[in-house]
Amino acid sequence: MLAYHRLLTAGRPSRWWVLLGVALVVVFFLVAQTVAAGVIAAGLILGGLPTDVALDRLSGTDEVTPSFLALVNLGWAAAIPAVVLAVWLVHGLHPGWAVSVVRRVRWGWFATCLGLSLVALVATLLVSAVLPAQGNGAEITGELNSWSRTMRDFLLVVVLLTPLQAAGEEFAFRGYLTQAVGTLVPSRLVAVVVPALLFALAHGAQDPPVFVDRFAFGLVAGFLVLATGGLEAGIAMHVLNNLLAFGMALAFSDMTSAMNPSGGTWWSLPVTLTQSLVYLGVVLWVARRRGIATEGTPAPWGAPRRPAGPPPPPSELVGPDPRV
């Protein structure tokens, strides 16, 4: 039986295969983002915009536009098929092992985690109400922004693509990177810390409180992956976090400030840590009560599956069994 971070050792465990897998994921990500940029730019140009204006909207240099946000979301969503291909083609394992130790998405468990993330959100709002202002560069005036065509476009992008973006980041950092690091170094601590650090660094230049907040988020999400044997809990937390952040920006602030937070204070950490730690606690409690599997028995693609002992508890059998 193998923990999530060690699943790839059942396939081709050599460090060279790991490096090849990382390269495949990076190249696929860059190619997908380039293709998405070309498609979105073509759509803007065919819609009547001059080429320079269309490219400027996609750059995100001066301000975040719906087109730029769609490009970012699609780029990270491409990490999902990239990771699936790496696990299958490079490591010779069923793609489902990229998701969990039961070789599939546990949809019932994922739905449960979405509900638990709302519990953590309530605790966050209570803590936020009694602490000083947690400025993060976004001016929240308390007055609703007026409805506009731009807001409509942003809303469509957030609702349709942001969940895929959050899932893509989890597949990349808590998924393949966790398994890649776990293949090279069996330590659970290293398998959690390294992807969390890379996750925080991947967000670019940022104020220290913002960096620490993202690093802490990555640590909690990484620990949840090992403690629950899959990506479902981390994806649920990430999806709700991003939907809330973008929703608040659309309603009371602006998307440019939300995408590029600055001027953050250390007072923001108790609020975000409350959300992460409360979520961590309730997820671990429910996972133990439901007997969520934390280890699996992968075998190379096409090989007979090894005996897995007694059947998993009913909580892991909820929902369909899609081929990831």
C-alpha positions in Angstrom: 0.0 0.0 0.0 1.3 3.4 -1.0 0.5 6.9 0.3 -0.5 9.5 -2.3 2.9 11.1 -2.6 4.5 7.7 -3.4 2.1 6.4 -6.0 4.4 7.0 -8.9 7.0 4.6 -7.5 4.7 1.8 -8.7 5.3 2.8 -12.3 8.7 4.1 -13.5 10.3 5.6 -10.4 13.6 6.7 -11.8 14.4 10.4 -11.3 14.9 10.7 -15.0 11.3 9.7 -15.6 10.2 12.3 -13.0 12.2 15.0 -14.7 10.7 14.0 -18.1 7.2 14.2 -16.5 7.8 17.6 -15.1 9.1 18.8 -18.5 6.0 17.3 -20.2 3.7 19.2 -17.9 5.5 22.5 -18.3 5.6 22.2 -22.1 2.0 21.2 -22.3 1.0 24.1 -20.1 3.0 26.6 -22.3 1.6 25.2 -25.5 -1.9 25.2 -24.3 -1.6 28.8 -23.0 -0.2 29.9 -26.4 -3.0 28.2 -28.3 -5.6 29.7 -25.9 -4.1 33.2 -26.4 -4.2 32.7 -30.2 -7.9 31.6 -30.1 -9.0 34.5 -27.8 -7.0 37.1 -29.8 -8.6 35.8 -33.0 -12.0 36.1 -31.5 -11.4 39.7 -30.3 -10.0 40.7 -33.7 -12.9 39.1 -35.6 -15.2 40.9 -33.2 -13.9 44.2 -34.6 -11.0 45.2 -32.3 -7.7 46.3 -33.9 -4.9 43.8 -33.4 -2.9 46.0 -31.0 -6.0 46.6 -28.8 -6.7 42.9 -28.8 -3.2 42.0 -27.8 -3.2 44.7 -25.1 -6.3 43.2 -23.5 -4.6 39.9 -23.4 -1.4 41.2 -21.8 -2.9 42.2 -18.5 -0.1 44.8 -18.2 -2.1 47.9 -17.3 -5.4 46.3 -16.1 -7.0 42.9 -15.9 -9.6 42.3 -18.5 -12.1 39.5 -19.0 -10.0 38.2 -21.9 -6.8 38.2 -19.7 -8.6 36.4 -16.9 -10.0 33.8 -19.3 -6.5 33.2 -20.7 -5.0 32.7 -17.2 -7.8 30.4 -16.2 -7.6 28.3 -19.4 -3.8 28.1 -19.0 -4.1 26.6 -15.5 -7.0 24.4 -16.5 -4.6 22.8 -19.1 -2.6 21.5 -16.2 -5.3 18.8 -15.6 -4.8 17.0 -19.0 -1.0 17.7 -18.7 -0.8 15.9 -15.4 -3.0 13.0 -16.6 -0.8 12.5 -19.6 2.4 12.6 -17.6 1.1 9.9 -15.2 -0.1 7.7 -18.1 2.6 8.2 -20.7 5.7 8.9 -18.6 5.0 6.7 -15.6 2.9 4.0 -17.2 0.1 4.2 -14.6 -3.6 4.6 -14.9 -4.4 8.4 -15.1 -6.8 8.1 -12.2 -3.8 7.7 -9.8 -3.1 11.4 -10.4 -6.4 12.2 -8.5 -6.5 9.8 -5.5 -5.4 6.6 -4.0 -8.6 4.9 -5.2 -7.8 5.8 -8.9 -10.7 8.1 -9.4 -12.4 11.3 -8.3 -14.5 10.6 -5.1 -17.3 12.9 -6.1 -19.3 12.3 -2.9 -16.2 13.2 -0.8 -15.6 16.3 -3.0 -19.2 17.5 -2.4 -18.7 17.0 1.3 -15.5 19.0 1.2 -17.3 21.9 -0.6 -19.8 21.9 2.3 -17.1 21.9 4.9 -15.4 24.8 3.1 -18.5 26.9 3.8 -18.1 26.1 7.5 -14.6 27.5 7.4 -15.8 30.5 5.5 -18.2 31.4 8.3 -15.4 31.2 10.9 -13.3 33.4 8.7 -16.0 36.1 8.5 -16.4 36.1 12.3 -12.7 36.6 12.8 -12.5 39.2 10.1 -15.2 41.2 11.8 -13.2 41.7 15.0 -9.8 42.4 13.6 -8.3 45.7 12.2 -8.6 46.3 8.4 -6.7 43.7 6.4 -5.9 45.8 3.4 -4.6 43.8 0.4 -4.6 46.6 -2.2 -8.2 46.2 -3.2 -10.4 49.2 -2.2 -13.6 47.7 -0.8 -16.0 50.7 -0.5 -19.0 48.9 0.9 -21.0 50.1 -2.1 -21.9 47.7 -4.9 -20.3 48.3 -8.3 -22.7 49.3 -11.0 -23.6 46.6 -13.5 -21.9 46.8 -16.9 -21.0 44.7 -19.9 -17.5 44.2 -18.5 -18.8 43.0 -15.2 -21.0 40.5 -17.1 -18.0 39.2 -19.0 -16.0 38.9 -15.8 -18.9 37.0 -14.1 -19.1 34.5 -17.0 -15.4 33.9 -16.9 -15.3 33.5 -13.1 -18.3 31.1 -13.0 -17.3 29.0 -16.0 -13.5 28.9 -15.8 -12.3 29.7 -12.3 -13.2 26.3 -10.9 -11.1 24.7 -13.6 -8.3 27.1 -12.9 -8.3 26.2 -9.2 -8.5 22.5 -10.0 -5.6 22.9 -12.5 -3.4 24.5 -9.9 -4.1 21.7 -7.5 -3.4 19.0 -10.1 -0.1 20.7 -10.9 1.2 21.6 -7.4 -0.5 19.3 -4.9 -0.9 16.6 -7.6 2.0 15.9 -9.9 4.6 18.0 -8.0 3.8 16.3 -4.8 4.0 12.8 -6.4 7.2 13.8 -8.2 8.9 15.0 -5.1 7.6 12.0 -3.2 9.2 9.7 -5.8 12.6 11.4 -5.4 12.4 11.9 -1.6 10.1 9.6 0.5 9.7 12.3 3.2 6.1 13.5 3.7 7.3 16.8 5.0 9.4 17.5 1.9 6.5 16.4 -0.4 4.3 19.0 1.2 6.8 21.9 1.7 8.4 22.0 -1.7 5.2 22.2 -3.8 3.8 24.8 -1.3 6.9 26.9 -1.8 6.8 26.7 -5.6 3.1 27.4 -5.5 3.7 30.7 -3.6 6.6 31.6 -5.8 4.6 31.0 -9.0 2.4 34.0 -8.1 5.2 36.3 -8.9 6.4 39.4 -7.0 4.3 40.0 -3.9 4.4 41.6 -0.5 5.7 39.4 2.4 2.3 39.0 4.0 0.7 37.9 0.7 3.6 35.4 0.1 3.3 33.9 3.6 -0.5 33.6 3.1 -0.1 31.7 -0.1 2.7 29.5 1.3 0.5 28.7 4.3 -2.4 27.8 2.0 -0.1 25.5 0.0 1.0 23.8 3.2 -2.5 23.1 4.4 -3.7 21.9 1.0 -0.6 19.7 0.7 -1.2 18.2 4.1 -4.8 17.5 3.2 -3.7 15.6 0.1 -1.7 13.2 2.2 -4.2 13.0 5.0 -7.1 12.2 2.7 -5.3 10.4 -0.1 -6.4 12.7 -2.9 -6.9 16.1 -4.4 -10.6 16.5 -3.7 -10.3 18.4 -0.4 -7.6 20.8 -1.7 -9.6 21.5 -4.9 -12.8 22.2 -2.9 -11.0 24.7 -0.7 -9.2 26.4 -3.6 -12.4 26.7 -5.7 -14.3 28.4 -2.9 -11.4 30.6 -2.0 -11.0 31.9 -5.6 -14.8 32.3 -6.2 -15.1 34.3 -3.0 -12.1 36.5 -3.8 -13.2 37.2 -7.4 -16.8 37.6 -6.4 -15.9 40.2 -3.8 -13.7 42.0 -6.3 -16.5 42.1 -8.9 -19.1 43.3 -6.3 -17.1 45.9 -4.3 -13.6 46.4 -5.8 -11.9 45.7 -9.1 -10.3 42.6 -10.7 -6.9 44.2 -11.2 -6.4 44.7 -7.5 -7.7 41.2 -6.8 -5.3 39.6 -9.2 -2.3 41.7 -8.1 -2.7 42.3 -4.3 -0.4 44.8 -2.8 -0.1 46.7 0.5 -1.2 43.6 2.4 -0.8 43.7 6.2 0.1 41.0 8.7 -3.5 41.4 10.1 -4.7 39.5 7.0 -2.9 36.3 8.2 -5.1 35.5 11.2 -8.2 35.7 8.9 -6.8 33.5 6.1 -5.2 31.1 8.6 -8.5 30.8 10.4 -10.1 29.6 7.1 -7.4 27.2 6.3 -7.0 25.7 9.8 -10.7 25.4 10.5 -11.1 23.7 7.2 -8.2 21.4 7.9 -9.7 20.4 11.3 -13.2 19.7 10.1 -12.0 17.8 7.0 -9.7 15.6 9.1 -12.5 14.9 11.5 -15.0 14.0 8.9 -12.4 12.0 6.9 -11.6 9.8 9.9 -15.3 9.2 10.7 -16.0 8.2 7.1 -12.9 6.1 6.7 -11.5 7.9 3.7 -8.7 5.9 2.2 -5.2 7.3 2.4 -3.2 4.6 0.7 -3.6 2.7 -2.6 -2.1 -0.2 -4.6 -1.3 1.1 -8.1 0.0 -1.2 -10.8 1.5 -0.4 -14.2 -1.0 0.3 -16.9 -2.4 -3.0 -18.3 -1.1 -5.1 -15.5 -3.5 -7.0 -13.2 -4.3 -5.0 -10.2 -2.8 -6.2 -6.9 -5.2 -7.4 -4.2 -6.3 -4.4 -2.3 -7.6 -6.1 0.8 -11.2 -5.5 2.0 -13.4 -3.3 -0.1 -13.4 0.4 0.6 -16.1 1.8 2.9 -19.3 3.1 1.3 -18.2 6.7 1.6 -15.6 6.1 -1.2 -18.1 4.5 -3.5 -20.5 7.5 -3.8 -20.9 8.9 -7.2 -19.8 7.8 -10.7 -16.5 6.3 -11.6 -15.2 8.5 -14.4 -12.1 7.9 -16.4 -9.9 10.9 -15.5 
